[in-house]
Amino acid sequence: MDFELKTLTLAGAAAEKCDAIVVLVGESFKPGKDPLSRLVADAMKARDLETKPGKLLQAYRSAGIAAPRVVLAGAGDGTGKRVQAAVQAAVGSLRTSGAKRLVICLPADAGDDAVRAAVAATAEASYVYVATKSKPEGRELQRVTIAVADAARYKAGFGAAKAAANGIEFARELANLPPNLATPTRLGDEAKKLAKTHGFLCEVLGPKEIGKIGMGSFLAVAQGSEQPPRFIVLQYQGAAASEPPLVLVGKGITFDSGGISIKPSQDMDEMKFDMGGAASVLGTFRAIGELKPALNVVGLIPSCENMPDGKSVKPGDIVTSLSGQTIEILNTDAEGRLILCDALTYAERFKPSAVIDIATLTGACVVALGGVRSGLFATDDGLAQSLQDAGDAALDPCWRMPLDDEYADGLKSNFADVANVAGRAGGAVNAAKFLQRFTTKYPWAHLDIAGTAWKGGAAKGSTGRPVGLLVQFLVSQLGAAPAKPARRGAKRK
């Protein structure tokens, strides 16, 4: 989809040649004398239109308006969150209209957050998955103009919003693919394509190279599958080589059966979404390729399947991680942390300014936070605050969770340095404490996206989260003064 930012009043929009116009009507709306303003004023006077977010009123072939369809949408106070709700409802109402060219008129006093929200909500509401359908119904919407009072004011934020929207769609497409297509090999190929298109450095390692490095924990998970594992390394250099990079680590389990500790059959098909962390890293790099920020960024993706087989790792097996720490595997369905720990150790070689891992890690996080906020764990207060602020700004929110040392007590093992699971209580925190053991050499944050990476039921499908958060975080780092905030909870017990 092609987005355009344009300086356009309601009078100008009324004359715009397009298939549909969406007018966001906020609480501060002041009507003019143009046809669109009169339409809004008449509707509000008749109490047929409310400014409550999501409330719609449609008109067809209105006098003085070039577009055949007009949707008036309540936008409340005009903030990003209200605009998001309004645009999602309005664009959703046009999905079957055949409209290809759309103009969205933002309130005159709209802020940068409203522009970001309008772009993101349009992309989300118009997304259609067609990759594996024999008779796909493609997305009709092709060109969207965001009309604002002064386009120059919003130019930078609009560019970032467009890049984020493209990255989110890229992540959604990958995660929505069936697991027989979205294999570890396919993820490696997609990374290579991104690298070729945008000039990234890319290395994709197979089983022999992974074993030679010493990633015993990662390989233990992969050994039960016929699909060979892949370790993907993407590098973008937008700053001087001497500048330490930010490292993004994405969990890439392309299908999770649970292994020998097999999952119940109900909803197991949704375990194709267990590579949501990997998809989000690739989606973020898609956005980076468009934005070209003055930063150095590394993406690390350990990818494999977790399957039951005669060669599969068993409960009670002990493996040696890349860090040299031994791990007693008590539950083979706690596999994400086993592949991530080796990637987190590998990240040390880049001497990073910070490392953020993204993983559909625990059902316990879903219980704690549902599908609204991703779980955030961090050893660095400044990093945690930056991520939380970025999530709020991108309307892709997270919530900081604790890392008290006592949560690691359940991970003690009589036979290895650490066990891969503790008890059920505090499961999301226990998993984070396991990962923390492998992150003592840099500031670290962990995003548990088990509740936010996809939706089930009638709306089943990937959300592309937290690409929006990650892109906003990277943008926020541009020009930021290097700082070393106080770290907490960094010692390994």
C-alpha positions as CSV (number, residue, x, y, z in Angstrom):
1,M,0.0,0.0,0.0
2,D,1.3,3.5,-0.9
3,F,0.9,6.2,1.8
4,E,1.1,9.9,1.0
5,L,1.2,12.9,3.4
6,K,-0.5,16.0,2.0
7,T,-1.4,19.5,3.2
8,L,-5.1,19.5,2.6
9,T,-8.0,21.3,4.1
10,L,-11.6,19.9,4.2
11,A,-12.4,22.2,1.3
12,G,-9.5,20.8,-0.7
13,A,-10.4,17.2,0.3
14,A,-14.0,17.7,-1.0
15,A,-12.5,18.3,-4.5
16,E,-10.0,15.5,-4.3
17,K,-10.5,12.7,-6.9
18,C,-10.6,9.5,-4.8
19,D,-13.0,6.6,-4.1
20,A,-13.6,7.5,-0.5
21,I,-13.0,10.1,2.2
22,V,-12.7,9.5,5.9
23,V,-13.2,12.6,8.0
24,L,-12.1,12.3,11.6
25,V,-14.3,14.5,13.8
26,G,-12.9,15.4,17.1
27,E,-14.4,17.2,20.1
28,S,-12.7,20.5,19.0
29,F,-14.2,20.4,15.5
30,K,-15.1,23.8,14.1
31,P,-17.1,23.7,10.8
32,G,-16.2,25.9,7.8
33,K,-18.3,26.6,4.8
34,D,-17.1,23.8,2.5
35,P,-19.3,20.8,1.7
36,L,-17.5,18.4,4.0
37,S,-17.8,20.8,7.0
38,R,-21.5,21.4,6.3
39,L,-22.0,17.6,6.1
40,V,-20.4,17.1,9.5
41,A,-22.2,20.1,11.1
42,D,-25.6,18.9,9.9
43,A,-24.9,15.4,11.1
44,M,-23.9,16.6,14.5
45,K,-26.8,19.0,14.8
46,A,-29.2,16.1,14.0
47,R,-27.3,14.0,16.5
48,D,-26.7,11.4,13.9
49,L,-22.9,11.7,14.5
50,E,-21.1,11.4,17.8
51,T,-17.4,12.2,18.4
52,K,-17.0,9.1,20.5
53,P,-14.1,7.1,19.0
54,G,-15.4,4.3,16.6
55,K,-18.8,5.9,16.0
56,L,-19.4,6.2,12.2
57,L,-21.8,7.8,9.8
58,Q,-21.6,7.0,6.0
59,A,-22.8,9.2,3.2
60,Y,-23.1,8.5,-0.6
61,R,-22.9,10.9,-3.5
62,S,-23.1,14.0,-1.3
63,A,-23.5,17.3,-3.1
64,G,-20.3,19.2,-3.7
65,I,-18.0,16.2,-2.8
66,A,-16.1,14.5,-5.6
67,A,-15.6,11.2,-3.8
68,P,-18.7,8.9,-4.0
69,R,-18.3,7.7,-0.4
70,V,-17.7,9.7,2.7
71,V,-17.3,8.2,6.2
72,L,-17.5,10.5,9.2
73,A,-15.7,9.0,12.2
74,G,-15.7,10.2,15.8
75,A,-12.2,10.8,17.0
76,G,-12.8,11.9,20.6
77,D,-10.0,14.2,21.8
78,G,-7.9,13.5,18.7
79,T,-5.0,11.7,20.5
80,G,-3.3,8.8,18.9
81,K,-5.3,6.1,20.7
82,R,-8.6,7.7,19.7
83,V,-7.5,8.2,16.1
84,Q,-6.4,4.6,16.0
85,A,-9.9,3.4,17.0
86,A,-11.6,5.8,14.6
87,V,-9.5,4.9,11.6
88,Q,-9.7,1.1,12.2
89,A,-13.5,1.4,12.3
90,A,-13.7,3.6,9.3
91,V,-11.3,1.7,7.1
92,G,-12.9,-1.6,8.2
93,S,-16.3,-0.3,7.0
94,L,-14.8,0.2,3.5
95,R,-13.2,-3.2,3.1
96,T,-15.9,-4.5,0.8
97,S,-16.5,-1.2,-1.0
98,G,-13.9,-1.7,-3.7
99,A,-12.3,1.6,-2.8
100,K,-8.7,1.8,-4.2
101,R,-7.9,5.5,-3.4
102,L,-8.7,6.8,0.1
103,V,-8.2,10.2,1.7
104,I,-8.1,10.4,5.5
105,C,-8.6,13.9,6.9
106,L,-7.1,14.3,10.4
107,P,-8.4,16.9,12.9
108,A,-6.8,20.3,12.4
109,D,-5.0,20.1,15.7
110,A,-3.7,16.6,15.3
111,G,-0.3,15.8,16.8
112,D,2.4,13.4,15.6
113,D,0.8,10.6,17.5
114,A,-2.3,11.0,15.5
115,V,-0.4,10.7,12.2
116,R,1.4,7.6,13.4
117,A,-1.8,6.1,14.6
118,A,-3.7,6.8,11.3
119,V,-1.0,5.1,9.2
120,A,-0.7,2.1,11.5
121,A,-4.5,1.6,11.9
122,T,-5.1,1.9,8.1
123,A,-2.5,-0.8,7.4
124,E,-3.9,-3.0,10.1
125,A,-7.5,-2.7,9.2
126,S,-6.9,-3.3,5.4
127,Y,-4.5,-6.2,5.8
128,V,-5.7,-9.4,4.0
129,Y,-3.7,-12.7,4.0
130,V,-3.8,-14.4,0.6
131,A,-0.5,-16.3,0.3
132,T,-2.0,-19.8,0.4
133,K,-5.5,-19.3,-0.9
134,S,-6.5,-20.7,-4.3
135,K,-9.0,-17.9,-5.0
136,P,-7.6,-15.0,-3.0
137,E,-9.6,-11.9,-2.4
138,G,-6.9,-9.3,-2.5
139,R,-6.7,-6.0,-0.7
140,E,-8.5,-3.4,-2.8
141,L,-7.0,-0.3,-1.1
142,Q,-3.9,0.8,-3.0
143,R,-3.2,4.5,-2.2
144,V,-4.0,6.4,1.0
145,T,-3.5,10.1,1.5
146,I,-3.2,11.4,5.0
147,A,-4.5,14.9,4.9
148,V,-3.1,17.4,7.5
149,A,-3.0,21.1,8.1
150,D,0.8,21.3,7.5
151,A,2.5,18.3,5.9
152,A,6.0,19.6,6.5
153,R,5.5,19.5,10.3
154,Y,4.8,15.8,10.3
155,K,7.2,14.6,7.6
156,A,9.7,12.8,9.9
157,G,7.1,11.0,12.0
158,F,5.2,10.1,8.9
159,G,8.3,8.5,7.3
160,A,8.9,6.4,10.4
161,A,5.2,5.4,10.6
162,K,5.2,4.2,6.9
163,A,8.4,2.2,7.5
164,A,6.9,0.6,10.7
165,A,3.7,-0.3,8.8
166,N,5.7,-2.0,6.1
167,G,7.7,-3.9,8.7
168,I,4.6,-4.9,10.6
169,E,3.0,-6.3,7.4
170,F,6.2,-8.2,6.6
171,A,6.2,-9.8,10.0
172,R,2.5,-10.7,9.8
173,E,3.0,-12.3,6.4
174,L,5.8,-14.5,7.6
175,A,4.1,-15.5,10.9
176,N,0.8,-16.3,9.1
177,L,2.5,-18.7,6.7
178,P,1.8,-22.4,7.5
179,P,4.7,-24.2,9.2
180,N,5.4,-26.5,6.2
181,L,6.3,-23.3,4.3
182,A,7.7,-21.0,7.1
183,T,10.6,-23.4,7.9
184,P,13.9,-22.3,9.4
185,T,15.4,-22.5,5.9
186,R,12.7,-20.2,4.7
187,L,13.5,-17.6,7.4
188,G,17.1,-17.8,6.4
189,D,16.2,-17.2,2.8
190,E,13.9,-14.2,3.7
191,A,16.8,-12.7,5.7
192,K,19.1,-13.0,2.7
193,K,16.5,-11.3,0.5
194,L,16.3,-8.4,2.9
195,A,20.0,-8.1,3.0
196,K,20.3,-8.1,-0.8
197,T,17.5,-5.5,-1.2
198,H,18.7,-3.1,1.6
199,G,22.4,-3.7,1.7
200,F,22.7,-5.5,5.0
201,L,25.3,-8.0,5.9
202,C,23.8,-11.5,6.3
203,E,25.1,-14.9,7.4
204,V,23.0,-18.0,7.8
205,L,24.6,-20.9,9.6
206,G,23.5,-24.5,9.3
207,P,23.8,-27.4,11.8
208,K,27.5,-28.0,11.3
209,E,28.4,-24.4,11.8
210,I,26.1,-24.1,14.8
211,G,27.7,-27.1,16.4
212,K,31.2,-25.9,15.7
213,I,30.5,-22.6,17.5
214,G,29.3,-24.7,20.5
215,M,25.6,-23.9,20.7
216,G,24.7,-27.2,22.4
217,S,21.5,-25.9,24.0
218,F,20.1,-24.7,20.6
219,L,21.0,-27.9,18.8
220,A,19.4,-30.0,21.6
221,V,16.0,-28.5,20.7
222,A,16.6,-28.9,16.9
223,Q,17.7,-32.5,17.0
224,G,14.2,-34.0,17.0
225,S,13.2,-32.4,13.7
226,E,13.8,-33.3,10.1
227,Q,14.0,-29.6,9.3
228,P,17.6,-28.4,9.8
229,P,18.1,-25.4,12.1
230,R,19.3,-22.1,11.0
231,F,21.2,-19.4,12.9
232,I,20.6,-16.0,11.2
233,V,22.9,-13.0,11.7
234,L,21.8,-9.7,10.1
235,Q,24.0,-6.6,10.4
236,Y,23.0,-3.0,9.5
237,Q,25.7,-0.3,9.8
238,G,24.3,3.2,9.8
239,A,26.9,4.8,12.1
240,A,30.6,4.6,12.5
241,A,32.0,1.1,12.9
242,S,33.3,2.1,16.3
243,E,29.8,2.7,17.6
244,P,28.5,-0.3,19.6
245,P,25.4,-1.8,18.0
246,L,22.0,-2.5,19.4
247,V,21.3,-6.3,19.2
248,L,17.8,-7.7,18.6
249,V,17.4,-11.4,19.3
250,G,14.2,-13.2,18.0
251,K,12.9,-16.6,19.0
252,G,12.4,-18.6,15.8
253,I,10.6,-21.8,16.7
254,T,8.7,-22.3,13.4
255,F,6.5,-25.0,14.9
256,D,6.3,-26.0,18.6
257,S,4.8,-29.4,19.3
258,G,6.3,-29.3,22.8
259,G,8.7,-32.1,21.9
260,I,8.5,-35.2,24.2
261,S,6.6,-33.0,26.7
262,I,4.0,-32.8,23.9
263,K,1.2,-30.2,24.0
264,P,-2.5,-30.9,24.0
265,S,-3.9,-31.1,20.4
266,Q,-6.4,-28.3,20.9
267,D,-5.1,-25.1,19.2
268,M,-1.7,-26.7,18.5
269,D,-2.0,-25.3,15.0
270,E,-1.4,-21.9,16.5
271,M,2.1,-23.0,17.5
272,K,3.2,-21.9,14.0
273,F,3.2,-18.4,15.6
274,D,6.0,-19.4,17.9
275,M,8.4,-17.7,15.5
276,G,6.7,-14.4,16.2
277,G,9.9,-13.0,17.8
278,A,12.0,-13.9,14.7
279,A,9.3,-12.4,12.5
280,S,9.4,-9.2,14.5
281,V,13.2,-8.9,14.1
282,L,12.9,-9.4,10.3
283,G,10.0,-6.9,10.2
284,T,12.1,-4.4,12.1
285,F,15.0,-4.9,9.7
286,R,12.5,-4.3,6.8
287,A,11.7,-1.0,8.4
288,I,15.4,-0.2,9.0
289,G,16.1,-0.7,5.3
290,E,13.5,2.0,4.5
291,L,14.5,4.4,7.3
292,K,18.3,4.0,7.2
293,P,18.8,5.4,10.7
294,A,22.2,6.5,11.9
295,L,22.6,3.5,14.2
296,N,24.3,0.1,14.1
297,V,21.9,-2.7,14.6
298,V,22.4,-6.5,14.7
299,G,19.7,-9.1,14.4
300,L,20.2,-12.7,15.7
301,I,17.6,-15.4,15.0
302,P,18.0,-19.0,16.3
303,S,15.4,-21.0,14.3
304,C,14.3,-24.6,14.4
305,E,11.3,-26.8,15.0
306,N,10.5,-28.5,18.3
307,M,9.3,-32.0,17.4
308,P,8.8,-35.4,19.1
309,D,11.1,-38.1,17.6
310,G,13.4,-40.9,18.6
311,K,16.3,-38.4,18.4
312,S,14.5,-35.7,20.5
313,V,15.9,-34.3,23.7
314,K,14.3,-36.0,26.7
315,P,13.2,-34.7,30.1
316,G,16.3,-35.2,32.4
317,D,18.8,-34.7,29.6
318,I,21.7,-32.3,30.4
319,V,23.2,-30.1,27.7
320,T,26.0,-27.6,27.6
321,S,25.3,-24.1,26.4
322,L,27.6,-21.8,24.4
323,S,28.3,-20.0,27.7
324,G,29.7,-23.2,29.2
325,Q,26.8,-23.5,31.7
326,T,25.1,-26.8,31.9
327,I,21.3,-27.1,31.7
328,E,19.0,-29.8,33.0
329,I,16.1,-30.0,30.6
330,L,13.1,-30.9,32.8
331,N,10.5,-29.9,30.3
332,T,11.1,-30.0,26.5
333,D,8.2,-27.6,26.0
334,A,10.3,-24.9,27.6
335,E,12.4,-24.8,24.5
336,G,12.4,-21.1,23.6
337,R,14.8,-20.2,26.4
338,L,17.1,-23.0,25.3
339,I,17.7,-21.6,21.9
340,L,17.7,-18.0,23.1
341,C,20.4,-18.5,25.7
342,D,22.9,-19.5,23.1
343,A,22.0,-16.5,20.9
344,L,22.3,-14.2,23.9
345,T,25.8,-15.5,24.6
346,Y,26.7,-15.1,20.9
347,A,25.6,-11.4,21.2
348,E,28.6,-10.7,23.4
349,R,31.0,-10.8,20.5
350,F,29.4,-7.6,19.1
351,K,30.1,-5.6,22.3
352,P,26.6,-4.2,22.2
353,S,25.3,-1.1,23.8
354,A,22.2,-3.1,24.6
355,V,20.5,-6.4,23.8
356,I,16.7,-6.9,23.4
357,D,15.3,-10.4,22.9
358,I,11.8,-10.9,21.7
359,A,10.0,-14.2,22.2
360,T,6.6,-15.9,22.4
361,L,8.0,-17.4,25.6
362,T,5.4,-18.2,28.3
363,G,1.7,-18.9,28.7
364,A,2.2,-17.5,32.1
365,C,2.7,-14.0,30.5
366,V,-0.6,-14.4,28.7
367,V,-2.3,-15.2,32.1
368,A,-0.6,-12.1,33.6
369,L,-1.2,-9.5,30.9
370,G,-3.6,-11.0,28.4
371,G,-3.3,-9.7,24.8
372,V,-3.0,-6.0,25.6
373,R,0.5,-5.5,26.8
374,S,3.7,-7.4,26.1
375,G,5.8,-8.4,29.2
376,L,9.0,-6.4,29.7
377,F,11.9,-7.5,31.8
378,A,15.1,-5.6,32.0
379,T,18.4,-5.3,33.9
380,D,18.8,-1.7,33.0
381,D,16.3,1.0,34.2
382,G,17.1,3.4,31.3
383,L,16.6,0.7,28.7
384,A,13.3,-0.4,30.3
385,Q,12.0,3.2,30.4
386,S,12.9,3.8,26.7
387,L,11.1,0.6,25.6
388,Q,8.1,1.4,27.7
389,D,7.9,5.0,26.3
390,A,8.4,3.7,22.7
391,G,5.6,1.2,23.2
392,D,3.2,3.9,24.5
393,A,4.1,6.2,21.6
394,A,3.6,3.4,19.0
395,L,0.4,2.2,20.7
396,D,2.2,-1.2,21.0
397,P,2.4,-1.1,24.8
398,C,4.4,-3.3,27.2
399,W,4.5,-3.6,31.0
400,R,7.6,-4.0,33.2
401,M,7.8,-7.1,35.3
402,P,10.1,-7.9,38.2
403,L,13.5,-9.7,38.2
404,D,14.0,-10.3,41.9
405,D,16.7,-12.8,42.7
406,E,14.3,-15.0,44.7
407,Y,12.4,-15.9,41.5
408,A,15.5,-17.9,40.3
409,D,15.4,-20.3,43.3
410,G,13.2,-22.7,41.5
411,L,15.7,-23.1,38.7
412,K,18.2,-24.8,40.9
413,S,19.3,-28.3,39.8
414,N,21.0,-31.2,41.6
415,F,22.6,-32.3,38.4
416,A,23.4,-29.2,36.4
417,D,24.2,-25.5,36.8
418,V,20.5,-24.6,36.1
419,A,17.2,-26.3,35.3
420,N,15.2,-25.0,32.3
421,V,11.9,-24.7,34.3
422,A,10.8,-23.9,37.8
423,G,7.3,-24.2,39.3
424,R,4.1,-22.9,37.7
425,A,3.9,-19.8,40.0
426,G,5.6,-16.8,38.4
427,G,6.3,-18.7,35.2
428,A,7.1,-15.7,33.0
429,V,9.5,-14.3,35.6
430,N,11.2,-17.6,36.1
431,A,11.8,-17.9,32.3
432,A,13.2,-14.3,32.3
433,K,15.5,-15.2,35.2
434,F,16.8,-18.2,33.3
435,L,17.7,-15.9,30.3
436,Q,19.2,-13.3,32.6
437,R,22.0,-15.8,33.5
438,F,23.3,-15.4,30.0
439,T,23.2,-11.6,29.8
440,T,25.6,-10.3,32.5
441,K,28.0,-8.6,30.0
442,Y,25.6,-6.0,28.6
443,P,22.4,-4.1,29.4
444,W,19.5,-6.5,28.5
445,A,15.8,-6.4,28.0
446,H,13.4,-9.3,27.3
447,L,10.0,-8.8,25.7
448,D,7.6,-11.8,26.2
449,I,5.1,-11.4,23.4
450,A,3.2,-14.7,24.0
451,G,0.0,-12.8,24.5
452,T,0.4,-10.1,21.8
453,A,2.1,-11.7,18.8
454,W,-1.1,-13.3,17.5
455,K,-4.9,-13.5,18.0
456,G,-7.0,-16.6,18.1
457,G,-10.6,-17.4,17.3
458,A,-12.4,-15.7,14.4
459,A,-9.6,-13.0,14.2
460,K,-6.9,-15.7,14.1
461,G,-3.6,-14.4,12.7
462,S,-0.4,-12.6,13.5
463,T,-0.5,-9.0,14.8
464,G,3.1,-8.1,13.8
465,R,3.8,-6.9,17.3
466,P,6.1,-5.6,18.6
467,V,7.6,-4.2,15.4
468,G,5.9,-0.9,16.0
469,L,7.5,-0.7,19.5
470,L,10.9,-1.7,18.2
471,V,10.9,0.8,15.3
472,Q,9.8,3.6,17.6
473,F,12.6,2.6,20.1
474,L,15.2,2.7,17.3
475,V,13.9,6.1,16.2
476,S,14.1,7.4,19.8
477,Q,17.8,6.4,20.0
478,L,18.7,8.8,17.2
479,G,20.6,11.7,18.7
480,A,20.2,10.4,22.2
481,A,23.2,11.0,24.4
482,P,25.0,7.8,25.3
483,A,24.2,7.0,28.9
484,K,24.9,4.2,31.3
485,P,21.9,4.1,33.6
486,A,22.2,2.2,36.9
487,R,21.7,-1.5,36.3
488,R,19.8,-3.6,38.7
489,G,19.5,-7.4,39.2
490,A,22.4,-8.0,36.9
491,K,24.3,-10.4,39.1
492,R,23.9,-14.1,38.4
493,K,23.0,-15.9,41.6
